[in-house]
């Protein structure tokens, strides 16, 4: 994932440009060459759940926003510093772990009206491509599977930073977001309001506040 491309030891003062593209904005489809120093970051990474949040927000009753998270998940991240396009990410979430802070609401979400966690215990995101979207901004295309329905989504990712912690682990942080129409994944349950409109919005914003660490300490 090219989102790891600007760690503190390798930060460039300005975004890289080719001689042909200098003095004008980056055109769509322009290839941005990675910094050779990124090779040092090549390897396996995992999400640190103690310092990360994979969640969502959705408009409720047209006037407020409900927020929730999936605290139970597994992750696999691979970054190729020489060829970021070969980088990969996979996150598998437990649908039954959904937590909005209201027990009754959580029970409804894991039931057959929504996630049907008993029949579909997992959701999955698997990346298919990564490209640079701008300074510290990246686009990760991937397949999102909910209730055995798989559709493509594009995550807008913002790079936060890269450090080595006091225990010798390399860490990288980023925020990601995308908005989906839940009905496209079979989440069609809803109630209508007397004033018109739906109790729960069709649009759901997915949020990835991620701290990732290498799977082994830095020597």
PyMOL commands that set and color helices and strands:
alter all, ss='L'
color gray80, all
select helices_A, chain A and resi 2-4+8-10+36-41+49-51+84-86+95-97+103-110+182-185
alter helices_A, ss='H'
color red, helices_A
select strands_A, chain A and resi 43-47+53-60+64-70+73-79+88-94+98-99+122-134+137-146+149-164+170-181+200-214
alter strands_A, ss='S'
color yellow, strands_A
deselect
rebuild
show_as cartoon
